[in-house]
Amino acid sequence: MRKQIAAANWKMNLTIEQGETLISELTALPIDLKANQEAVFGIPFPYLTTIKHKLAGKKHMFVAAQNCYNKKAGAFTGEVSAEMLKSIGTDYVILGHSERREYFNESNKMLAEKVDLCFDYKLKPIFCCGEALSVREAGTQNSFVETQLKESLFHLSAEQLTGFVIAYEPIWAIGTGKTATSEQAQEIHKYIRGVFAAKYGETVANSISILYGGSVKGANAKDIFGQPDVDGGLVGGASLIAQEFFAIINGLKS
């Protein structure tokens, strides 16, 4: 049974005091994560150690960095390496988020290098993919996402991809006034799983957790997560509200 994951992405939000308060409020709620369920918190770099300590002893709860650099070490002022993240006990790293691709020009090749460094240091990537509105309107979303996956991940072995985590982001449905239905989410998630099945086989493909990253809220989480190929969500704004993220966690299928 593949993992069902509710992943919070705090982005560039909250002070450390606000972050600690949010985690305290959330963990005070009656969260009951099953053996195949996880809550993952994508924390700004300065707070990773603090929040990891606050989650100590909490079953099935982990921290994620929101990025890492694509070089092992060196004169790269302001960047953070995979080795640094591992040294402070980070569990996951979010890679290739649509904002990183758009604002920082991250290429598929660069992301392949980041993925490799994460494996080198035994960090778990949450690899993001997804298309913009223009791609969706042209009807080429499947081939666009497939190219992202192939160019960044298809050099990996079947063993490395077993249990891997993908986050699909329908960029066209974020802040555009357009809404992605749960059926649309299932359609692209099924396609993504098929891309891996074609190269690596059904067993590997069926082990991959594919998260949905398009404006998940407490009110729609259960419907979206109930789709056969949707294994949870990568959540932005709603993850900054304890009761909302609690409802999202409760929307995971067991």
C-alpha positions as CSV (number, residue, x, y, z in Angstrom):
1,M,0.0,0.0,0.0
2,R,1.6,3.3,-1.1
3,K,1.9,6.2,1.3
4,Q,-0.8,8.8,1.6
5,I,0.8,12.2,2.3
6,A,-0.5,15.6,3.4
7,A,2.4,17.9,2.7
8,A,2.4,21.5,3.9
9,N,4.3,24.1,2.0
10,W,4.7,27.2,4.1
11,K,6.5,29.0,1.3
12,M,8.0,32.4,2.5
13,N,5.5,32.9,5.3
14,L,5.5,33.1,9.1
15,T,8.0,34.2,11.8
16,I,9.5,31.5,13.9
17,E,7.0,32.4,16.7
18,Q,4.1,32.1,14.4
19,G,5.5,28.8,13.0
20,E,5.9,27.3,16.5
21,T,2.4,28.4,17.4
22,L,0.9,26.8,14.3
23,I,2.7,23.5,15.0
24,S,1.6,23.6,18.6
25,E,-2.1,24.3,17.7
26,L,-2.0,21.6,15.0
27,T,-0.4,18.8,17.1
28,A,-2.9,19.6,20.0
29,L,-5.6,18.4,17.7
30,P,-6.6,14.7,17.6
31,I,-4.6,13.7,14.6
32,D,-4.6,9.9,14.0
33,L,-2.2,9.1,11.1
34,K,-2.4,5.5,10.0
35,A,0.7,3.4,9.2
36,N,0.5,4.4,5.5
37,Q,-0.1,8.1,6.2
38,E,2.3,11.0,6.7
39,A,2.1,14.7,7.5
40,V,5.1,16.5,6.0
41,F,5.9,20.2,6.8
42,G,7.8,22.2,4.1
43,I,9.5,24.7,6.4
44,P,11.6,27.8,5.6
45,F,15.3,27.0,6.0
46,P,15.9,29.0,9.3
47,Y,13.1,27.1,11.1
48,L,13.8,23.5,10.1
49,T,15.7,22.5,13.2
50,T,13.2,24.2,15.6
51,I,10.2,22.7,14.0
52,K,11.8,19.2,13.7
53,H,12.4,19.4,17.5
54,K,8.7,20.4,18.1
55,L,7.6,17.3,16.1
56,A,9.9,14.9,18.0
57,G,7.9,12.0,19.2
58,K,5.0,12.7,16.8
59,K,4.3,9.6,14.8
60,H,4.4,9.9,11.0
61,M,5.2,13.6,11.0
62,F,8.3,14.9,9.1
63,V,9.9,18.1,8.0
64,A,10.8,19.1,4.4
65,A,13.1,21.8,3.1
66,Q,11.5,23.8,0.3
67,N,14.6,23.5,-2.0
68,C,18.3,22.6,-2.1
69,Y,21.1,23.6,-4.5
70,N,22.3,21.5,-7.4
71,K,25.9,21.5,-6.3
72,K,27.5,19.5,-3.5
73,A,29.4,22.4,-1.9
74,G,31.4,25.5,-2.9
75,A,31.4,29.3,-3.4
76,F,27.6,29.6,-3.8
77,T,26.7,32.4,-1.3
78,G,23.2,32.1,0.0
79,E,22.5,28.6,-1.2
80,V,21.8,25.5,0.9
81,S,23.2,22.1,0.1
82,A,21.7,18.6,0.4
83,E,24.5,17.7,2.8
84,M,23.6,20.6,5.1
85,L,20.0,19.6,5.2
86,K,20.9,16.0,6.0
87,S,23.2,17.2,8.8
88,I,20.3,18.9,10.6
89,G,18.0,15.9,10.3
90,T,15.8,17.0,7.4
91,D,13.6,14.3,6.0
92,Y,12.2,15.5,2.7
93,V,13.1,18.2,0.1
94,I,10.6,19.8,-2.2
95,L,12.1,20.1,-5.7
96,G,11.0,21.8,-8.9
97,H,8.1,23.7,-7.4
98,S,6.3,25.8,-10.1
99,E,7.5,29.0,-8.3
100,R,11.1,27.8,-8.4
101,R,10.8,26.9,-12.1
102,E,9.1,30.2,-13.0
103,Y,10.9,32.8,-10.8
104,F,14.4,31.1,-10.6
105,N,14.5,29.5,-14.0
106,E,15.1,26.0,-12.7
107,S,15.5,23.6,-15.6
108,N,14.7,19.9,-15.9
109,K,18.5,19.2,-16.0
110,M,19.2,21.2,-12.9
111,L,16.4,19.4,-11.1
112,A,17.9,16.0,-12.1
113,E,21.1,17.1,-10.4
114,K,19.2,18.1,-7.3
115,V,17.4,14.8,-7.2
116,D,20.7,12.9,-7.4
117,L,22.2,14.9,-4.5
118,C,19.1,14.1,-2.4
119,F,19.7,10.4,-3.0
120,D,23.4,10.8,-2.3
121,Y,22.5,12.1,1.2
122,K,19.4,9.9,1.7
123,L,16.9,12.8,1.6
124,K,13.5,12.0,0.1
125,P,12.5,14.3,-2.8
126,I,9.0,15.6,-3.3
127,F,9.3,16.2,-7.1
128,C,6.9,18.8,-8.5
129,C,5.6,18.9,-12.1
130,G,2.7,20.6,-13.8
131,E,1.6,22.9,-16.6
132,A,0.7,26.5,-17.0
133,L,-2.7,27.8,-18.4
134,S,-1.4,28.2,-22.0
135,V,-0.3,24.5,-22.0
136,R,-3.6,23.3,-20.6
137,E,-5.6,25.4,-23.2
138,A,-3.4,24.0,-26.0
139,G,-4.3,20.5,-24.8
140,T,-0.7,19.5,-24.5
141,Q,-0.5,19.0,-20.7
142,N,0.2,15.3,-20.8
143,S,3.2,15.6,-23.1
144,F,4.5,18.7,-21.2
145,V,4.4,16.9,-17.8
146,E,5.8,13.7,-19.3
147,T,8.8,15.7,-20.6
148,Q,9.4,17.2,-17.1
149,L,9.4,13.7,-15.6
150,K,11.5,12.0,-18.2
151,E,14.2,14.7,-18.3
152,S,14.6,14.9,-14.5
153,L,13.8,11.4,-13.3
154,F,14.3,8.7,-16.0
155,H,18.0,8.3,-15.3
156,L,17.0,6.8,-11.9
157,S,16.8,3.1,-11.2
158,A,13.7,1.2,-10.4
159,E,14.9,0.9,-6.9
160,Q,15.3,4.6,-6.5
161,L,11.8,5.3,-7.8
162,T,10.1,2.7,-5.6
163,G,8.2,4.7,-3.1
164,F,9.1,8.0,-4.8
165,V,6.9,11.1,-4.2
166,I,5.6,13.3,-7.1
167,A,3.5,16.4,-6.6
168,Y,1.4,17.5,-9.6
169,E,0.6,21.2,-9.7
170,P,-2.1,22.5,-12.1
171,I,-0.6,25.9,-12.3
172,W,-3.5,27.0,-14.6
173,A,-5.9,26.5,-11.7
174,I,-4.0,28.5,-9.1
175,G,-5.0,32.2,-9.0
176,T,-6.6,32.2,-12.4
177,G,-10.2,31.9,-11.5
178,K,-10.4,28.4,-13.1
179,T,-11.0,25.4,-11.1
180,A,-9.6,21.9,-11.5
181,T,-12.1,19.2,-10.7
182,S,-11.3,16.0,-8.8
183,E,-11.9,14.1,-12.1
184,Q,-9.3,16.3,-13.9
185,A,-6.9,15.6,-11.0
186,Q,-7.5,11.9,-11.4
187,E,-7.0,12.0,-15.2
188,I,-3.5,13.6,-15.0
189,H,-2.5,11.5,-12.0
190,K,-3.4,8.3,-13.8
191,Y,-1.4,9.5,-16.8
192,I,1.6,10.3,-14.7
193,R,1.5,6.8,-13.2
194,G,1.2,5.3,-16.6
195,V,4.4,7.2,-17.7
196,F,6.3,5.4,-15.0
197,A,4.6,2.1,-15.7
198,A,5.7,2.2,-19.3
199,K,9.3,2.4,-18.4
200,Y,9.6,0.8,-14.9
201,G,6.6,-1.5,-14.8
202,E,3.4,-1.6,-12.8
203,T,4.9,-2.5,-9.5
204,V,7.2,0.5,-9.4
205,A,4.5,2.9,-10.7
206,N,1.9,1.7,-8.2
207,S,4.4,2.3,-5.4
208,I,4.8,6.0,-6.3
209,S,2.8,8.5,-4.2
210,I,1.4,11.2,-6.5
211,L,0.2,14.3,-4.6
212,Y,-2.2,17.0,-5.9
213,G,-1.0,20.6,-5.6
214,G,-3.9,22.7,-6.7
215,S,-5.6,24.8,-4.0
216,V,-6.5,21.9,-1.7
217,K,-8.7,23.0,1.2
218,G,-10.4,21.2,4.1
219,A,-13.7,21.3,2.2
220,N,-12.4,19.5,-0.9
221,A,-9.6,17.4,0.4
222,K,-11.6,14.2,0.9
223,D,-13.2,14.4,-2.6
224,I,-9.8,15.0,-4.3
225,F,-7.9,12.4,-2.2
226,G,-10.6,9.9,-2.8
227,Q,-9.6,9.5,-6.5
228,P,-7.8,6.2,-7.2
229,D,-4.5,7.8,-8.3
230,V,-4.4,10.8,-5.9
231,D,-2.3,10.0,-2.8
232,G,-2.7,13.3,-0.9
233,G,-1.8,16.9,-1.5
234,L,0.9,19.5,-1.5
235,V,-0.8,22.4,0.3
236,G,0.1,26.1,0.3
237,G,-2.2,28.7,2.0
238,A,-4.5,26.2,3.7
239,S,-1.5,24.7,5.5
240,L,-1.0,27.9,7.4
241,I,-4.3,27.4,9.4
242,A,-4.2,24.6,11.9
243,Q,-7.9,23.6,11.6
244,E,-7.7,23.7,7.8
245,F,-4.6,21.5,7.6
246,F,-6.1,19.2,10.2
247,A,-9.2,18.7,8.0
248,I,-6.9,18.1,5.0
249,I,-5.0,15.4,7.0
250,N,-8.3,13.8,7.8
251,G,-9.1,13.8,4.1
252,L,-6.4,11.2,3.4
253,K,-7.6,7.8,2.5
254,S,-6.4,4.9,4.6
